[in-house]
Amino acid sequence: MLTLPPLSLYVHIPWCVQKCPYCDFNSHGQHGELPQQAYIDALIADLKNDIQYVQGRKLHSIFIGGGTPSLFDAAQIARLLTQISLLIPFSEQIEISMEANPGTLEHDDFKAYYQAGVTRLSIGVQSFSSDKLNLLGRIHDKDEARVAARKASEAGYNSFNLDLMHGLPNQSFDEAMADIETAAALNPPHLSWYQLTIEQNTLFHSKPPQLPDDEALWKIYEQGQKKLASLGYEQYEISAYAKPGYQCQHNINYWQFGDYLGIGCGAHGKVTLLDSNKIIRTVKIKHPKGYLAAQNYTFDATEVPEDERALEYLMNRFRLISPIPKSEFEQRTGLSRTVIKEGIAKAKAKSLLVENEEYWELTSKGQLFVNELLSQFC
């Protein structure tokens, strides 16, 4: 039977200084002054239109992503968070994350965003190599990356994350390990460490760079995981590592098939509706001009059919390292655990998964071959 999961909120701010060649997110290069006040007004109106989805819940977490949200000044972020709190009560331990890039703090420093109500920063460093940063089209250099991490540490945040990429163009094993060591020396409570992939509709897709071969990528991944563990970072998600107690609560709710409202250009949402026994996904108008001119910000709202709920849940949940309670599957999908009995048996036979009476758990092999694991349920 469906039950209401925790409710999060994703806020999308679509502008950045320039589009990176690997980025396939809904982001737009900045041209002239940004319409900060008008966009915040639109975000609040967008949230008001979705208020029926709250269903009496408090907000578990907020994630302000982009684009580059730190292009907006702290006063506008404070206004946004104040207005959100007037519409939906915050939980006592709410996590409020905001993405920021080194070199884009034109308006305010990190402390100002903390005073605006942000409790956690996610800083897009990607690499500490000037050569690699240039190849990735980043506007900051390695020194700015270090300074940004130090400032985040000093500003009072409950936690901050550094985003790192590996498998970069012409990246050697030693360069990849050096990035991990440099990041860890800055003592971030959380590290996101993920492989560069070439996505469609990006500059890298039309003009592919020279990437390390599969053998080199495997060595970087295998040894990088060992290094992160030796430095005190526990892997809790496929590409996320944290010191104990510093996991990103917003992302955990997402991967546990929790609910989240999505406001802003192209933002996605997923909501459980108890009265009608439905799960729906929403998508907002993608382009800033259309979004700012809209009164109804929703571009599309579709129901997740019952026969697709199990696979959607597993596609999300298998990203987490933690055991999967069987009761969670039933509460989040509204389905009996018996509907995936055949897939579980196949996965166990291939040593991808183990189970007991209360939960299922991925084996180390299952964690490495998630796509193969998922194929057992198709």
C-alpha positions as a LaTeX table, in Angstrom:
\begin{tabular}{lrrr}
\hline
Residue & $x$ (\AA) & $y$ (\AA) & $z$ (\AA) \\
\hline
Met1 & 0.00 & 0.00 & 0.00 \\
Leu2 & 1.30 & 3.45 & $-0.94$ \\
Thr3 & 2.41 & 5.71 & 1.90 \\
Leu4 & 3.60 & 9.29 & 1.72 \\
Pro5 & 7.43 & 9.44 & 1.66 \\
Pro6 & 9.50 & 12.46 & 2.76 \\
Leu7 & 9.04 & 15.55 & 0.58 \\
Ser8 & 11.96 & 17.47 & $-0.92$ \\
Leu9 & 12.14 & 20.48 & $-3.23$ \\
Tyr10 & 14.41 & 21.01 & $-6.21$ \\
Val11 & 14.89 & 24.59 & $-7.45$ \\
His12 & 16.49 & 25.11 & $-10.87$ \\
Ile13 & 18.35 & 28.32 & $-11.75$ \\
Pro14 & 19.35 & 27.85 & $-15.40$ \\
Trp15 & 22.04 & 30.45 & $-16.04$ \\
Cys16 & 25.80 & 30.06 & $-15.97$ \\
Val17 & 28.68 & 32.22 & $-17.20$ \\
Gln18 & 29.23 & 29.92 & $-20.17$ \\
Lys19 & 28.13 & 26.44 & $-21.23$ \\
Cys20 & 30.69 & 23.71 & $-20.52$ \\
Pro21 & 31.41 & 21.36 & $-23.45$ \\
Tyr22 & 30.42 & 18.24 & $-21.48$ \\
Cys23 & 27.21 & 19.62 & $-19.93$ \\
Asp24 & 23.80 & 18.34 & $-21.06$ \\
Phe25 & 21.85 & 20.01 & $-18.23$ \\
Asn26 & 19.25 & 22.67 & $-18.95$ \\
Ser27 & 21.64 & 25.61 & $-18.65$ \\
His28 & 22.06 & 28.82 & $-20.59$ \\
Gly29 & 25.05 & 31.13 & $-20.89$ \\
Gln30 & 24.64 & 34.50 & $-19.23$ \\
His31 & 24.05 & 37.40 & $-21.62$ \\
Gly32 & 23.68 & 40.71 & $-19.84$ \\
Glu33 & 22.02 & 41.25 & $-16.48$ \\
Leu34 & 20.07 & 38.33 & $-15.08$ \\
Pro35 & 16.35 & 38.81 & $-14.28$ \\
Gln36 & 16.86 & 37.82 & $-10.67$ \\
Gln37 & 13.78 & 39.40 & $-9.11$ \\
Ala38 & 11.43 & 38.30 & $-11.89$ \\
Tyr39 & 12.77 & 34.75 & $-11.80$ \\
Ile40 & 12.41 & 34.44 & $-8.01$ \\
Asp41 & 8.84 & 35.76 & $-8.38$ \\
Ala42 & 8.17 & 33.07 & $-11.00$ \\
Leu43 & 9.65 & 30.34 & $-8.79$ \\
Ile44 & 7.32 & 31.27 & $-5.95$ \\
Ala45 & 4.31 & 31.34 & $-8.28$ \\
Asp46 & 5.38 & 27.96 & $-9.65$ \\
Leu47 & 5.54 & 26.51 & $-6.14$ \\
Lys48 & 2.08 & 27.91 & $-5.30$ \\
Asn49 & 0.69 & 26.05 & $-8.31$ \\
Asp50 & 2.14 & 22.80 & $-6.92$ \\
Ile51 & 1.07 & 23.33 & $-3.33$ \\
Gln52 & $-1.66$ & 20.65 & $-3.54$ \\
Tyr53 & 1.10 & 18.04 & $-3.79$ \\
Val54 & 2.41 & 18.82 & $-0.29$ \\
Gln55 & $-0.41$ & 16.88 & 1.43 \\
Gly56 & 0.40 & 18.09 & 4.93 \\
Arg57 & 4.11 & 17.29 & 4.87 \\
Lys58 & 7.06 & 19.38 & 5.98 \\
Leu59 & 10.00 & 19.94 & 3.66 \\
His60 & 12.74 & 17.38 & 4.26 \\
Ser61 & 15.34 & 19.11 & 2.05 \\
Ile62 & 15.85 & 21.78 & $-0.60$ \\
Phe63 & 18.42 & 21.65 & $-3.39$ \\
Ile64 & 19.11 & 24.77 & $-5.46$ \\
Gly65 & 20.84 & 23.64 & $-8.63$ \\
Gly66 & 21.60 & 24.83 & $-12.11$ \\
Gly67 & 23.21 & 26.31 & $-14.05$ \\
Thr68 & 25.11 & 28.24 & $-11.45$ \\
Pro69 & 22.84 & 29.45 & $-8.61$ \\
Ser70 & 25.69 & 31.49 & $-7.09$ \\
Leu71 & 25.19 & 33.94 & $-9.98$ \\
Phe72 & 22.16 & 35.11 & $-7.99$ \\
Asp73 & 22.92 & 37.38 & $-5.06$ \\
Ala74 & 22.36 & 36.24 & $-1.50$ \\
Ala75 & 19.48 & 38.66 & $-0.92$ \\
Gln76 & 17.46 & 36.97 & $-3.68$ \\
Ile77 & 18.28 & 33.51 & $-2.32$ \\
Ala78 & 17.17 & 34.68 & 1.12 \\
Arg79 & 13.90 & 36.00 & $-0.34$ \\
Leu80 & 13.34 & 32.70 & $-2.12$ \\
Leu81 & 13.88 & 30.62 & 1.01 \\
Thr82 & 11.72 & 32.91 & 3.14 \\
Gln83 & 8.83 & 32.65 & 0.69 \\
Ile84 & 9.19 & 28.88 & 0.45 \\
Ser85 & 9.04 & 28.60 & 4.27 \\
Leu86 & 5.80 & 30.61 & 4.29 \\
Leu87 & 4.22 & 28.15 & 1.85 \\
Ile88 & 5.57 & 24.85 & 3.23 \\
Pro89 & 6.82 & 24.35 & 6.80 \\
Phe90 & 10.44 & 23.26 & 7.12 \\
Ser91 & 11.40 & 20.16 & 9.09 \\
Glu92 & 13.48 & 20.83 & 12.17 \\
Gln93 & 16.63 & 19.36 & 10.57 \\
Ile94 & 16.07 & 20.58 & 7.02 \\
Glu95 & 19.06 & 20.40 & 4.68 \\
Ile96 & 19.25 & 23.32 & 2.22 \\
Ser97 & 21.93 & 22.79 & $-0.43$ \\
Met98 & 23.07 & 25.18 & $-3.14$ \\
Glu99 & 25.45 & 24.60 & $-6.03$ \\
Ala100 & 28.25 & 27.10 & $-6.49$ \\
Asn101 & 31.25 & 27.32 & $-8.78$ \\
Pro102 & 34.64 & 28.81 & $-7.92$ \\
Gly103 & 35.02 & 32.10 & $-9.75$ \\
Thr104 & 31.28 & 32.89 & $-9.94$ \\
Leu105 & 30.83 & 34.71 & $-6.64$ \\
Glu106 & 30.36 & 38.10 & $-8.25$ \\
His107 & 27.72 & 39.21 & $-5.76$ \\
Asp108 & 28.49 & 37.75 & $-2.35$ \\
Asp109 & 30.83 & 35.43 & $-0.53$ \\
Phe110 & 29.91 & 32.03 & 0.85 \\
Lys111 & 29.13 & 33.47 & 4.27 \\
Ala112 & 26.35 & 35.61 & 2.78 \\
Tyr113 & 24.61 & 32.54 & 1.36 \\
Tyr114 & 24.91 & 30.85 & 4.74 \\
Gln115 & 23.27 & 33.87 & 6.35 \\
Ala116 & 20.57 & 33.67 & 3.65 \\
Gly117 & 19.60 & 30.22 & 4.95 \\
Val118 & 21.71 & 27.80 & 2.90 \\
Thr119 & 23.07 & 25.04 & 5.15 \\
Arg120 & 25.16 & 23.07 & 2.65 \\
Leu121 & 27.24 & 23.99 & $-0.41$ \\
Ser122 & 28.10 & 21.86 & $-3.41$ \\
Ile123 & 31.11 & 23.32 & $-5.20$ \\
Gly124 & 31.80 & 22.35 & $-8.81$ \\
Val125 & 35.59 & 21.96 & $-8.75$ \\
Gln126 & 35.86 & 19.03 & $-11.26$ \\
Ser127 & 39.69 & 19.05 & $-11.17$ \\
Phe128 & 42.67 & 20.78 & $-9.59$ \\
Ser129 & 44.66 & 20.63 & $-12.83$ \\
Ser130 & 44.73 & 23.88 & $-14.83$ \\
Asp131 & 45.17 & 21.89 & $-18.03$ \\
Lys132 & 42.11 & 19.75 & $-17.34$ \\
Leu133 & 40.03 & 22.74 & $-16.25$ \\
Asn134 & 40.78 & 24.44 & $-19.57$ \\
Leu135 & 39.81 & 21.31 & $-21.51$ \\
Leu136 & 36.54 & 21.15 & $-19.55$ \\
Gly137 & 35.74 & 24.79 & $-20.31$ \\
Arg138 & 35.72 & 25.77 & $-16.65$ \\
Ile139 & 36.12 & 29.46 & $-15.86$ \\
His140 & 38.09 & 28.96 & $-12.62$ \\
Asp141 & 41.68 & 27.86 & $-12.08$ \\
Lys142 & 43.15 & 25.41 & $-9.57$ \\
Asp143 & 43.96 & 28.14 & $-7.04$ \\
Glu144 & 40.39 & 29.49 & $-7.08$ \\
Ala145 & 39.16 & 25.96 & $-6.46$ \\
Arg146 & 41.31 & 25.66 & $-3.34$ \\
Val147 & 40.26 & 29.09 & $-2.10$ \\
Ala148 & 36.58 & 28.26 & $-2.60$ \\
Ala149 & 36.89 & 25.08 & $-0.55$ \\
Arg150 & 38.67 & 26.92 & 2.28 \\
Lys151 & 36.05 & 29.68 & 2.29 \\
Ala152 & 33.24 & 27.13 & 2.44 \\
Ser153 & 34.93 & 25.46 & 5.39 \\
Glu154 & 35.26 & 28.78 & 7.21 \\
Ala155 & 31.74 & 30.09 & 6.50 \\
Gly156 & 29.84 & 28.00 & 9.03 \\
Tyr157 & 28.03 & 25.47 & 6.82 \\
Asn158 & 26.88 & 22.19 & 8.33 \\
Ser159 & 28.55 & 20.49 & 5.38 \\
Phe160 & 29.98 & 21.15 & 1.94 \\
Asn161 & 30.63 & 18.98 & $-1.07$ \\
Leu162 & 33.34 & 19.10 & $-3.70$ \\
Asp163 & 32.43 & 17.79 & $-7.17$ \\
Leu164 & 35.31 & 15.93 & $-8.83$ \\
Met165 & 35.42 & 14.20 & $-12.22$ \\
His166 & 37.72 & 11.44 & $-13.40$ \\
Gly167 & 38.38 & 9.87 & $-16.79$ \\
Leu168 & 39.12 & 13.36 & $-18.13$ \\
Pro169 & 40.68 & 14.02 & $-21.55$ \\
Asn170 & 44.29 & 12.73 & $-21.54$ \\
Gln171 & 44.14 & 12.18 & $-17.77$ \\
Ser172 & 46.79 & 9.90 & $-16.33$ \\
Phe173 & 46.34 & 7.66 & $-13.32$ \\
Asp174 & 48.65 & 9.86 & $-11.24$ \\
Glu175 & 46.70 & 13.00 & $-12.18$ \\
Ala176 & 43.40 & 11.39 & $-11.12$ \\
Met177 & 44.85 & 10.29 & $-7.77$ \\
Ala178 & 46.38 & 13.75 & $-7.23$ \\
Asp179 & 42.93 & 15.32 & $-7.63$ \\
Ile180 & 41.56 & 13.07 & $-4.87$ \\
Glu181 & 44.49 & 13.85 & $-2.56$ \\
Thr182 & 44.21 & 17.60 & $-3.16$ \\
Ala183 & 40.47 & 17.55 & $-2.54$ \\
Ala184 & 40.78 & 15.48 & 0.65 \\
Ala185 & 43.48 & 17.82 & 1.99 \\
Leu186 & 40.83 & 20.56 & 1.98 \\
Asn187 & 38.76 & 18.38 & 4.33 \\
Pro188 & 35.32 & 18.47 & 2.68 \\
Pro189 & 32.78 & 16.37 & 4.61 \\
His190 & 31.42 & 15.10 & 1.26 \\
Leu191 & 32.93 & 14.28 & $-2.13$ \\
Ser192 & 31.13 & 13.52 & $-5.38$ \\
Trp193 & 33.55 & 11.60 & $-7.61$ \\
Tyr194 & 32.20 & 10.52 & $-10.96$ \\
Gln195 & 33.44 & 9.60 & $-14.41$ \\
Leu196 & 33.15 & 12.00 & $-17.34$ \\
Thr197 & 30.69 & 10.61 & $-19.85$ \\
Ile198 & 30.04 & 12.00 & $-23.30$ \\
Glu199 & 26.38 & 12.99 & $-23.60$ \\
Gln200 & 24.37 & 13.84 & $-26.69$ \\
Asn201 & 23.69 & 17.50 & $-27.46$ \\
Thr202 & 27.04 & 18.59 & $-26.05$ \\
Leu203 & 30.13 & 20.02 & $-27.71$ \\
Phe204 & 32.12 & 16.97 & $-26.61$ \\
His205 & 29.64 & 14.75 & $-28.46$ \\
Ser206 & 30.19 & 16.57 & $-31.74$ \\
Lys207 & 33.95 & 16.93 & $-31.17$ \\
Pro208 & 34.94 & 14.02 & $-28.89$ \\
Pro209 & 38.12 & 14.49 & $-26.84$ \\
Gln210 & 40.68 & 11.73 & $-26.30$ \\
Leu211 & 39.63 & 9.90 & $-23.14$ \\
Pro212 & 41.55 & 7.23 & $-21.20$ \\
Asp213 & 40.94 & 3.67 & $-22.43$ \\
Asp214 & 38.83 & 1.15 & $-20.51$ \\
Glu215 & 41.81 & $-0.42$ & $-18.74$ \\
Ala216 & 43.03 & 2.96 & $-17.53$ \\
Leu217 & 39.50 & 3.95 & $-16.45$ \\
Trp218 & 39.13 & 0.75 & $-14.43$ \\
Lys219 & 42.45 & 1.29 & $-12.67$ \\
Ile220 & 41.50 & 4.88 & $-11.80$ \\
Tyr221 & 38.10 & 3.77 & $-10.46$ \\
Glu222 & 39.37 & 0.78 & $-8.48$ \\
Gln223 & 42.34 & 2.55 & $-6.90$ \\
Gly224 & 40.38 & 5.78 & $-6.42$ \\
Gln225 & 37.78 & 3.95 & $-4.34$ \\
Lys226 & 40.52 & 2.45 & $-2.16$ \\
Lys227 & 42.16 & 5.85 & $-1.72$ \\
Leu228 & 38.90 & 7.53 & $-0.75$ \\
Ala229 & 38.22 & 4.80 & 1.81 \\
Ser230 & 41.72 & 5.19 & 3.27 \\
Leu231 & 41.07 & 8.92 & 3.62 \\
Gly232 & 37.93 & 8.32 & 5.70 \\
Tyr233 & 35.25 & 8.66 & 3.01 \\
Glu234 & 32.49 & 6.04 & 2.99 \\
Gln235 & 30.83 & 5.30 & $-0.33$ \\
Tyr236 & 27.05 & 5.46 & 0.12 \\
Glu237 & 26.00 & 5.95 & $-3.49$ \\
Ile238 & 27.55 & 5.01 & $-6.84$ \\
Ser239 & 29.40 & 8.32 & $-7.15$ \\
Ala240 & 29.06 & 9.84 & $-3.65$ \\
Tyr241 & 31.41 & 9.54 & $-0.67$ \\
Ala242 & 31.08 & 11.14 & 2.74 \\
Lys243 & 32.58 & 11.29 & 6.18 \\
Pro244 & 30.26 & 9.49 & 8.66 \\
Gly245 & 27.07 & 11.51 & 9.20 \\
Tyr246 & 27.56 & 13.82 & 6.21 \\
Gln247 & 25.65 & 12.06 & 3.44 \\
Cys248 & 23.50 & 14.35 & 1.27 \\
Gln249 & 19.98 & 13.89 & 2.62 \\
His250 & 18.37 & 15.37 & $-0.48$ \\
Asn251 & 20.02 & 12.84 & $-2.76$ \\
Ile252 & 19.25 & 9.95 & $-0.41$ \\
Asn253 & 15.55 & 10.86 & $-0.50$ \\
Tyr254 & 15.72 & 11.01 & $-4.30$ \\
Trp255 & 17.37 & 7.58 & $-4.63$ \\
Gln256 & 14.99 & 6.06 & $-2.07$ \\
Phe257 & 12.11 & 6.98 & $-4.39$ \\
Gly258 & 10.97 & 9.76 & $-2.08$ \\
Asp259 & 8.86 & 12.66 & $-3.32$ \\
Tyr260 & 10.20 & 15.95 & $-4.60$ \\
Leu261 & 8.64 & 19.03 & $-6.12$ \\
Gly262 & 10.55 & 20.60 & $-8.99$ \\
Ile263 & 10.30 & 24.33 & $-9.70$ \\
Gly264 & 12.18 & 26.40 & $-12.25$ \\
Cys265 & 13.08 & 25.99 & $-15.92$ \\
Gly266 & 12.86 & 22.35 & $-16.97$ \\
Ala267 & 12.71 & 21.12 & $-13.36$ \\
His268 & 11.42 & 17.59 & $-12.80$ \\
Gly269 & 9.25 & 16.44 & $-9.90$ \\
Lys270 & 7.89 & 13.13 & $-8.60$ \\
Val271 & 4.88 & 13.04 & $-6.30$ \\
Thr272 & 2.79 & 10.35 & $-4.58$ \\
Leu273 & $-0.96$ & 11.02 & $-4.52$ \\
Leu274 & $-2.60$ & 8.94 & $-1.80$ \\
Asp275 & $-6.21$ & 9.84 & $-2.58$ \\
Ser276 & $-5.99$ & 8.49 & $-6.12$ \\
Asn277 & $-3.30$ & 5.85 & $-5.49$ \\
Lys278 & $-1.09$ & 7.43 & $-8.16$ \\
Ile279 & 2.53 & 8.41 & $-8.63$ \\
Ile280 & 3.06 & 11.26 & $-11.08$ \\
Arg281 & 6.06 & 12.93 & $-12.66$ \\
Thr282 & 6.06 & 16.61 & $-13.58$ \\
Val283 & 8.23 & 18.67 & $-15.93$ \\
Lys284 & 8.28 & 22.46 & $-16.03$ \\
Ile285 & 8.68 & 24.74 & $-19.07$ \\
Lys286 & 12.29 & 24.49 & $-20.17$ \\
His287 & 13.33 & 27.82 & $-21.72$ \\
Pro288 & 13.73 & 30.88 & $-19.46$ \\
Lys289 & 11.75 & 33.20 & $-21.75$ \\
Gly290 & 8.78 & 30.83 & $-21.89$ \\
Tyr291 & 8.98 & 30.12 & $-18.20$ \\
Leu292 & 9.08 & 33.79 & $-17.19$ \\
Ala293 & 6.07 & 34.54 & $-19.41$ \\
Ala294 & 4.00 & 31.61 & $-18.12$ \\
Gln295 & 1.11 & 31.40 & $-15.70$ \\
Asn296 & 0.95 & 27.62 & $-15.74$ \\
Tyr297 & 4.58 & 26.53 & $-15.41$ \\
Thr298 & 3.97 & 22.80 & $-15.91$ \\
Phe299 & 4.95 & 21.54 & $-19.35$ \\
Asp300 & 3.94 & 17.94 & $-18.69$ \\
Ala301 & 2.50 & 15.76 & $-15.92$ \\
Thr302 & 2.31 & 12.00 & $-16.43$ \\
Glu303 & 1.34 & 9.07 & $-14.25$ \\
Val304 & 3.85 & 6.30 & $-13.58$ \\
Pro305 & 1.87 & 3.15 & $-14.55$ \\
Glu306 & 1.63 & 0.46 & $-11.88$ \\
Asp307 & 3.49 & $-2.02$ & $-14.07$ \\
Glu308 & 6.46 & 0.40 & $-14.32$ \\
Arg309 & 6.69 & 1.40 & $-10.65$ \\
Ala310 & 8.85 & $-1.54$ & $-9.56$ \\
Leu311 & 11.54 & $-0.93$ & $-12.19$ \\
Glu312 & 11.52 & 2.84 & $-11.57$ \\
Tyr313 & 12.00 & 2.23 & $-7.86$ \\
Leu314 & 14.85 & $-0.21$ & $-8.45$ \\
Met315 & 16.57 & 2.07 & $-11.00$ \\
Asn316 & 16.78 & 4.67 & $-8.26$ \\
Arg317 & 17.34 & 2.47 & $-5.21$ \\
Phe318 & 20.15 & 0.40 & $-6.72$ \\
Arg319 & 22.34 & 3.52 & $-6.77$ \\
Leu320 & 22.56 & 3.41 & $-2.98$ \\
Ile321 & 24.94 & 1.05 & $-1.19$ \\
Ser322 & 22.68 & 0.55 & 1.84 \\
Pro323 & 20.38 & $-2.49$ & 2.19 \\
Ile324 & 16.89 & $-2.16$ & 0.71 \\
Pro325 & 14.08 & $-2.79$ & 3.20 \\
Lys326 & 11.35 & $-4.89$ & 1.61 \\
Ser327 & 8.79 & $-2.76$ & 3.42 \\
Glu328 & 10.22 & 0.34 & 1.72 \\
Phe329 & 9.61 & $-1.19$ & $-1.70$ \\
Glu330 & 5.95 & $-1.81$ & $-0.83$ \\
Gln331 & 5.40 & 1.61 & 0.74 \\
Arg332 & 7.04 & 3.57 & $-2.09$ \\
Thr333 & 5.50 & 1.61 & $-4.99$ \\
Gly334 & 2.19 & 0.43 & $-3.55$ \\
Leu335 & 3.05 & $-3.06$ & $-4.85$ \\
Ser336 & 3.58 & $-6.41$ & $-3.19$ \\
Arg337 & 7.20 & $-7.52$ & $-3.00$ \\
Thr338 & 6.13 & $-10.70$ & $-4.79$ \\
Val339 & 5.95 & $-8.83$ & $-8.13$ \\
Ile340 & 9.75 & $-8.81$ & $-8.31$ \\
Lys341 & 10.20 & $-12.34$ & $-6.92$ \\
Glu342 & 11.38 & $-13.72$ & $-10.28$ \\
Gly343 & 13.88 & $-10.90$ & $-10.84$ \\
Ile344 & 15.25 & $-11.31$ & $-7.31$ \\
Ala345 & 15.79 & $-15.02$ & $-7.91$ \\
Lys346 & 17.68 & $-14.31$ & $-11.14$ \\
Ala347 & 19.84 & $-11.67$ & $-9.45$ \\
Lys348 & 20.66 & $-14.01$ & $-6.56$ \\
Ala349 & 21.59 & $-16.78$ & $-8.98$ \\
Lys350 & 24.12 & $-14.43$ & $-10.60$ \\
Ser351 & 25.50 & $-13.32$ & $-7.20$ \\
Leu352 & 24.35 & $-9.76$ & $-7.83$ \\
Leu353 & 22.14 & $-9.59$ & $-4.76$ \\
Val354 & 21.48 & $-11.33$ & $-1.43$ \\
Glu355 & 18.42 & $-11.25$ & 0.81 \\
Asn356 & 17.02 & $-12.11$ & 4.19 \\
Glu357 & 13.50 & $-11.78$ & 5.64 \\
Glu358 & 13.71 & $-8.01$ & 6.00 \\
Tyr359 & 15.83 & $-6.64$ & 3.16 \\
Trp360 & 17.68 & $-7.12$ & $-0.11$ \\
Glu361 & 21.30 & $-6.04$ & $-0.48$ \\
Leu362 & 23.57 & $-5.61$ & $-3.47$ \\
Thr363 & 26.74 & $-7.67$ & $-3.47$ \\
Ser364 & 30.05 & $-6.06$ & $-4.44$ \\
Lys365 & 29.50 & $-7.58$ & $-7.89$ \\
Gly366 & 26.00 & $-6.07$ & $-8.02$ \\
Gln367 & 27.38 & $-2.65$ & $-7.16$ \\
Leu368 & 29.81 & $-2.88$ & $-10.07$ \\
Phe369 & 27.29 & $-4.19$ & $-12.59$ \\
Val370 & 24.10 & $-2.26$ & $-11.82$ \\
Asn371 & 22.90 & $-2.33$ & $-15.43$ \\
Glu372 & 23.17 & $-6.12$ & $-15.49$ \\
Leu373 & 21.34 & $-6.25$ & $-12.16$ \\
Leu374 & 18.51 & $-4.10$ & $-13.51$ \\
Ser375 & 18.21 & $-6.27$ & $-16.61$ \\
Gln376 & 17.03 & $-9.14$ & $-14.37$ \\
Phe377 & 13.83 & $-7.20$ & $-13.73$ \\
Cys378 & 13.01 & $-6.22$ & $-17.32$ \\
\hline
\end{tabular}
